[in-house]
Amino acid sequence: MSGPQIPGFTYLDHLGSGGFAEVYLYEQEWPRQKVAVKVVRPDVPLNEREKQLFTSEANAMARLADHPYIVSVITAGMTDEPGRAARPYLVMRYCPPPDLGARVRTAPMSVVDAISTGIKLASAIETAHRSGILHRDIKPSNVLVTTYNEPALTDFGIAGHMHEVESDHEVRISYPWSPPELLDGRSNGSVASDVYSLGATIWNLLMGRSPFAVPNGDNSSRGLTARILHAAPPPTQRADVPPTLDRLLQQAMAKDPSHRPQSALELARALQRIEAQQNYPRTAIAVEGDSPGLAQSGAPLGEPGAPDPDATHFKPISVVHASGPRGGAVATTAPPATAPPEAPPTPVRTSTVVWSVVGVVALAAIGVGVWLTAGGDDDPGDNPSPGQSSHTPIDVAPEAPEGQPVVTGSRRGNRVTFKWGWPDPLEQGDGWRWRRTDTGDDKRTSSKKLTVRSDDRVCIQVQLIRGTFASAWTEKCVS
């Protein structure tokens, strides 16, 4: 099979096929480099629906092209061969095969590498979400590997804009990686559904199969759907996987979207904490604008009241709630960290002609996937049993309370006591939410005190809840 003639590019090899396009390896003549070129197949009927999907993908990739863990677009155009109909093509960074899914089927990742990869992918997904883009098809085969052995997310072919997805009349899904609310029609996609798919992907990196696949069992779309809808998210049962990682992945794949980490960045931060607990090398979160700074109180780093120097800062973003009825989107926002809102991203200026042409191209680079293809206490009521989650989704917006809770912690033997308060007078109806970063326990409460029994280091995060809004988190650890 030979690729089309494209001026300035020399055909080298055929890389793969997808539902709508062929992917070829070319050498760009100037500057000289190998590239992956995706060309729409001549037998594909390009109706208005397909054109809309491909246009959305091209626009999404243009906005995200600079991210280190997203496959970048180089250029686009139309083939021009005598006697043949012109076909749109997209030129992308070349990532040598196989994709990540194929790699882990025969050799699952080490725990340290799986966590690091998960953080990098979460960085890419968080960046897309901040740009208002939902991926909606996160899976191992849509993660390529660069020549420097870094993951690169691709195939935004069914990506959607957050404010538009609930009006979709057709949603294409990949069964093993899709959350319950997509399978049963409650949602067309959300931040929470992308978090689910990322959790399932990380699980796969550790096990070499999808979470609800049964070895030698019924793994048809019908069988997978039944288990995804009704079975509890399974642990990996790998002896070297820390219990905290198993619990985090089960939380990410929770049936109720509100029980999952409420953003890709929240999942990344939880993975970073596991890295720290296990003394693994630290993986940075690659999200633009995230950097430590002064506490809102003005305390310098390292002083009481200052933020954790490793804390990630980002602005609240609007998302679509995953559990709303079809066509009934409910605007919510992702949990905050500690920084004021950033300015909106600068729109990427691209040629209307070029991106209209690319509107009939779906990006997958190589490894193209086919569509279809989660102690005692002085106040026992405020302490769930180990592993229990009473996570309550809280809207976070610019109207959220300014400032951060002040949290102190002390140890007496194996009893660790945390106390918290607010720098300013509280208002009637104010409450609190705390969560333990070592166990994942999460509680909304009116109490300002928590006592747990542990001989190990204990960390909690606390935020003020005021009406339907929440303050930034304050984290406190006691060794």
C-alpha positions in Angstrom: 0.0 0.0 0.0 1.4 3.4 -1.0 0.4 6.7 0.3 -0.7 9.7 -1.8 1.7 12.1 -3.4 2.1 15.1 -1.1 4.5 17.9 -2.2 7.4 18.3 0.2 7.0 14.8 1.6 8.4 11.4 0.6 6.4 8.3 1.3 8.2 5.7 3.5 5.7 3.2 4.9 2.1 2.4 5.9 1.6 2.6 9.7 -2.0 1.7 10.3 -5.7 2.0 9.5 -8.6 3.4 11.3 -12.3 3.7 10.7 -12.0 6.8 8.6 -8.3 7.2 7.6 -5.0 5.6 6.8 -1.9 6.6 8.6 1.5 6.7 6.8 5.1 7.4 7.6 6.6 10.1 5.4 9.8 12.1 5.5 9.4 15.8 5.4 11.9 17.3 3.0 12.5 20.5 4.8 13.2 20.6 7.7 14.1 17.0 7.3 12.2 14.8 9.8 10.0 11.7 9.9 6.3 12.5 10.3 3.0 10.7 10.6 0.5 11.7 8.0 -3.2 10.8 8.4 -5.2 10.8 5.2 -9.0 10.3 5.0 -9.8 7.2 3.0 -11.4 7.7 -0.4 -14.3 5.3 0.5 -15.4 7.3 3.6 -18.6 9.2 3.0 -18.1 12.6 4.5 -21.5 13.7 5.7 -22.1 16.8 7.8 -21.8 14.9 11.0 -18.4 13.5 10.2 -17.2 16.9 9.0 -18.3 18.4 12.3 -16.5 15.8 14.3 -13.3 16.2 12.3 -13.4 19.9 12.4 -13.8 19.8 16.2 -10.8 17.5 16.4 -8.6 19.7 14.2 -9.5 22.8 16.3 -8.9 20.9 19.5 -5.4 19.8 18.4 -4.5 23.3 17.3 -5.3 24.6 20.8 -3.4 21.9 22.5 -0.4 21.4 20.2 2.2 22.8 22.5 1.6 20.4 25.4 4.5 17.9 25.9 2.1 14.9 26.4 -0.2 15.6 23.5 0.6 14.6 19.9 1.4 17.9 18.1 0.1 18.9 14.6 2.7 20.2 12.1 0.6 21.2 9.1 -2.5 20.2 7.1 -3.7 20.3 3.5 -5.4 18.5 0.6 -3.9 15.8 -1.7 -3.6 16.8 -5.3 -3.1 13.8 -7.5 -4.1 13.6 -11.2 -7.2 11.5 -11.8 -8.0 11.2 -8.0 -10.3 13.0 -5.8 -8.6 15.4 -3.4 -8.4 14.1 0.2 -7.7 16.0 3.3 -4.6 15.1 5.4 -3.0 16.0 8.7 0.7 15.9 9.4 1.7 15.1 13.0 4.7 14.4 15.1 5.8 10.8 14.5 5.7 8.4 17.5 7.2 5.0 16.7 4.9 2.0 17.2 3.5 0.3 19.1 1.1 2.4 21.1 0.9 2.1 24.9 -1.9 -0.4 24.9 0.0 -2.8 22.7 3.1 -2.5 24.8 1.4 -3.3 28.2 -0.5 -6.3 26.8 2.7 -8.3 26.9 4.6 -6.4 29.5 2.6 -4.5 32.1 4.3 -1.4 33.6 6.1 -1.2 36.9 4.1 0.6 39.6 6.5 3.6 39.6 6.2 4.0 35.8 2.4 3.6 35.8 2.0 6.3 38.3 4.4 8.6 36.5 2.6 8.0 33.2 -0.8 8.6 34.9 0.4 12.0 36.1 1.6 13.0 32.7 -1.6 12.0 31.0 -3.6 13.7 33.7 -1.6 16.9 32.9 -2.6 16.6 29.3 -6.3 16.0 30.1 -6.4 18.8 32.6 -4.9 21.1 29.9 -7.6 20.0 27.5 -10.3 20.6 30.1 -9.1 24.1 30.9 -9.4 24.8 27.2 -13.0 23.6 27.3 -12.3 20.3 25.5 -13.5 16.9 26.6 -11.5 14.0 25.1 -14.2 11.3 25.5 -12.1 8.5 24.1 -9.2 8.1 26.6 -7.8 4.6 26.4 -4.3 2.9 26.1 -4.4 2.6 22.3 -4.8 6.4 22.1 -1.6 7.0 24.0 1.4 6.9 21.8 5.0 6.8 22.9 7.6 9.4 21.7 11.2 8.6 20.8 12.1 9.8 24.2 9.8 7.3 25.8 7.2 9.8 26.9 3.4 9.3 26.6 1.6 11.4 24.0 -2.2 11.5 24.0 -3.8 11.5 20.6 -7.1 10.8 18.7 -9.4 13.7 19.7 -11.8 12.5 17.0 -14.8 12.4 19.2 -13.7 15.3 21.5 -16.4 17.8 22.4 -16.7 21.2 23.8 -18.0 21.2 27.4 -20.9 23.5 26.6 -22.0 21.5 23.6 -21.7 17.8 24.4 -25.2 17.4 25.9 -26.8 18.4 22.6 -25.0 15.5 20.7 -27.4 13.1 19.1 -24.8 10.4 18.7 -21.9 9.5 21.0 -19.3 7.0 19.9 -17.7 5.0 22.7 -15.0 2.5 23.4 -16.7 0.0 25.7 -13.9 -1.2 28.0 -12.9 2.3 28.9 -16.3 4.1 29.1 -18.0 5.0 32.4 -21.5 3.9 33.3 -23.1 7.2 32.6 -22.0 7.1 29.0 -23.2 3.5 28.5 -26.6 4.0 29.9 -27.2 7.4 28.3 -27.2 9.7 31.4 -24.4 11.7 29.9 -22.6 12.5 26.6 -19.3 13.1 28.4 -17.9 15.2 31.2 -14.8 15.9 33.2 -15.8 13.1 35.5 -16.1 10.7 32.5 -12.6 11.6 31.3 -11.4 11.0 34.9 -13.0 7.5 34.8 -11.4 6.6 31.5 -8.0 7.8 32.8 -8.4 5.7 35.9 -9.2 2.7 33.8 -6.2 3.4 31.5 -3.8 3.5 34.5 -5.4 0.2 35.8 -4.6 -1.3 32.4 -1.0 -0.1 32.5 -0.6 -2.2 35.6 -2.5 -5.3 34.4 -2.3 -5.4 30.6 -6.1 -5.7 30.3 -9.1 -3.5 30.8 -10.5 -3.4 34.4 -13.8 -5.3 33.7 -12.3 -7.8 31.2 -12.5 -11.4 32.5 -9.7 -13.7 31.4 -11.3 -16.5 29.3 -14.7 -15.0 30.0 -17.4 -13.1 28.1 -15.7 -9.9 27.0 -18.2 -8.9 24.4 -19.5 -5.4 24.4 -22.7 -6.7 26.1 -20.7 -8.6 28.8 -18.4 -5.6 29.5 -21.3 -3.2 29.7 -23.1 -5.4 32.3 -20.1 -5.5 34.5 -19.3 -1.8 34.1 -22.8 -0.9 35.1 -23.3 -3.3 38.0 -19.9 -4.7 39.3 -17.7 -2.9 41.8 -14.4 -1.5 40.4 -11.9 -4.3 40.8 -8.6 -4.0 42.7 -5.5 -5.0 40.7 -4.5 -7.7 43.1 -0.9 -7.1 42.3 1.3 -7.7 45.4 3.5 -4.7 44.6 0.6 -2.2 44.1 0.2 0.0 47.2 -3.3 -0.2 48.8 -3.6 3.5 48.4 -3.2 3.2 44.6 -5.8 0.5 44.4 -8.2 2.6 46.4 -7.5 5.7 44.2 -8.1 3.8 41.0 -11.3 2.3 42.4 -12.4 5.8 43.4 -11.6 7.1 39.9 -13.9 4.3 38.5 -16.7 4.9 40.9 -20.2 4.3 39.5 -21.3 7.7 40.9 -19.4 10.5 39.0 -19.5 12.7 42.2 -17.5 10.0 44.1 -14.5 10.3 41.7 -11.7 12.8 41.8 -13.4 16.0 40.6 -10.7 16.9 38.0 -7.8 15.3 36.2 -5.5 17.5 38.2 -7.0 16.3 41.5 -6.2 12.7 40.4 -2.7 13.8 39.4 -2.1 15.3 42.9 -3.4 12.1 44.5 -0.9 10.1 42.4 1.9 12.5 43.4 1.1 11.8 47.1 1.4 8.1 46.5 4.8 8.7 44.9 5.9 10.6 48.0 4.6 7.9 50.3 6.4 5.2 48.4 9.6 7.3 48.0 9.4 7.2 44.2 10.9 9.9 42.0 8.6 12.9 41.8 6.8 13.5 38.5 5.9 17.1 37.7 2.4 18.1 36.7 2.6 19.9 33.3 -0.2 22.4 33.4 0.4 26.0 32.3 0.4 28.5 35.1 0.8 26.0 38.0 3.5 27.3 40.3 3.9 27.8 44.0 3.6 31.3 45.3 2.7 33.3 48.4 -0.2 32.2 50.6 -3.2 34.4 50.5 -2.3 35.5 53.9 1.0 36.8 52.5 3.2 34.4 54.4 6.4 33.5 52.5 7.1 29.9 51.5 8.4 27.8 54.4 6.7 29.9 57.1 3.6 29.0 59.1 0.4 29.6 57.0 2.3 29.4 53.7 1.2 26.9 51.0 2.9 23.6 50.3 5.7 24.5 47.9 4.6 21.6 45.8 1.0 22.7 45.6 -0.5 23.1 42.2 -2.5 26.3 41.4 -5.2 26.6 38.9 -8.4 28.5 38.1 -11.9 27.1 38.4 -13.3 25.9 35.1 -16.8 25.2 33.9 -17.7 21.6 33.2 -20.7 19.5 32.4 -22.0 17.3 35.2 -21.9 13.6 34.3 -25.1 12.5 36.0 -27.5 14.9 34.3 -30.1 13.6 32.0 -29.5 13.5 28.2 -29.7 17.0 26.9 -29.9 18.4 30.5 -26.4 19.8 31.2 -25.8 21.2 34.7 -22.9 23.6 35.0 -20.5 22.8 37.8 -16.8 23.6 38.3 -13.7 21.7 39.2 -12.2 21.9 42.8 -9.7 24.7 43.3 -6.2 24.6 44.4 -4.8 27.8 45.8 -4.3 30.5 43.1 -6.6 33.2 41.8 -8.3 32.7 38.4 -6.1 33.0 35.4 -6.9 34.9 32.3 -8.7 33.0 29.6 -6.4 31.1 27.1 -5.4 33.1 24.1 -7.2 31.7 21.0 -5.0 30.0 18.5 -5.0 31.8 15.2 -5.2 29.4 12.3 -6.1 29.8 8.7 -9.8 29.5 8.1 -9.0 27.7 4.8 -6.6 25.2 6.3 -8.7 24.2 9.2 -11.8 24.0 7.0 -9.8 21.5 5.0 -8.7 19.7 8.1 -12.3 19.6 9.2 -12.6 16.3 7.5 -9.6 14.8 9.3 -9.6 12.8 12.5 -6.3 12.7 14.4 -4.9 9.4 15.6 -1.2 9.6 14.5 0.0 6.0 14.6 -1.6 3.0 16.3 -5.0 4.1 15.1 -7.9 2.6 17.2 -11.3 1.6 15.8 -14.4 3.3 17.3 -15.7 0.9 20.0 -12.7 -0.5 20.2 -12.9 4.7 41.0 -9.2 4.7 64.5 -10.6 6.4 67.4 -11.9 9.9 67.3 -13.1 12.5 69.8 -16.0 13.0 67.4 -16.8 9.5 66.0 -19.5 10.9 63.7 -17.0 12.8 61.7 -14.8 9.8 60.8 -15.8 7.2 58.2 -14.4 3.7 58.4 -11.3 3.1 56.3 -11.9 3.4 52.6 -15.3 4.9 53.1 -16.0 8.0 51.0 -18.8 10.5 51.6 -17.5 12.8 48.9 -20.0 15.6 48.2 -19.5 17.6 45.0 -19.0 21.3 45.7 -19.1 24.0 43.2 -16.1 26.3 43.2 -16.3 29.6 41.5 -14.8 33.1 41.6 -17.4 33.8 44.3 -15.8 31.3 46.5 -14.6 32.5 50.0 -11.3 34.3 49.7 -8.6 32.9 51.9 -7.7 29.4 53.2 -8.5 27.6 56.4 -5.8 27.7 59.1 -5.0 24.1 60.1 -2.8 22.8 63.0 -1.9 19.3 63.9 -0.3 17.5 66.9 0.6 14.0 67.9 0.4 12.3 71.2 1.5 8.7 70.8 -0.5 7.2 68.0 -3.2 9.8 68.3 -3.0 12.6 65.8 -5.3 15.6 66.2 -6.0 18.2 63.6 -7.9 21.5 64.4 -8.9 24.2 61.9 -10.5 27.6 61.7 -11.0 30.6 59.4 -9.0 33.9 59.5 -12.2 36.0 59.5 -15.5 35.6 61.4 -17.6 32.7 60.1 -21.0 33.2 58.6 -24.2 31.4 59.5 -24.4 28.1 57.7 -20.6 27.8 57.1 -19.3 24.2 57.2 -16.2 22.3 56.4 -14.9 19.5 54.3 -11.8 17.4 55.1 -10.1 14.6 53.3 -7.2 12.3 54.3 -4.7 12.0 51.5 -3.3 8.7 52.8 -6.6 6.8 52.9 -8.9 8.8 50.6 -11.5 9.2 53.4 -13.6 12.3 52.7 -16.1 14.1 55.0 -18.3 17.2 55.0 -18.8 18.3 58.6 -19.6 21.1 61.0 -16.9 20.1 63.4 -13.5 21.9 63.5 -11.5 19.0 64.8 -10.4 15.5 63.7 -8.6 12.9 65.7 -7.2 9.7 64.2 -5.0 6.8 65.4 -1.9 6.2 63.3 1.8 5.5 63.8 2.6 6.8 60.3 2.6 10.2 58.8 -0.9 11.6 58.4 -2.0 14.3 56.0 -5.4 16.0 55.7 -6.8 18.8 53.5 -9.5 21.1 54.7 -11.7 23.7 52.9 -14.5 26.0 54.0 -17.9 25.3 52.5 -20.1 28.4 52.2 -23.4 27.9 50.5 -22.7 26.2 47.2 -19.1 27.4 47.1 -15.9 26.2 48.6 -12.6 27.8 49.6 -9.1 26.7 48.5 -7.7 23.7 50.3 -5.2 23.8 53.1 -3.1 20.8 53.6 -1.4 19.8 56.9 0.7 16.8 57.7 1.9 15.3 61.0 4.7 12.8 61.1 
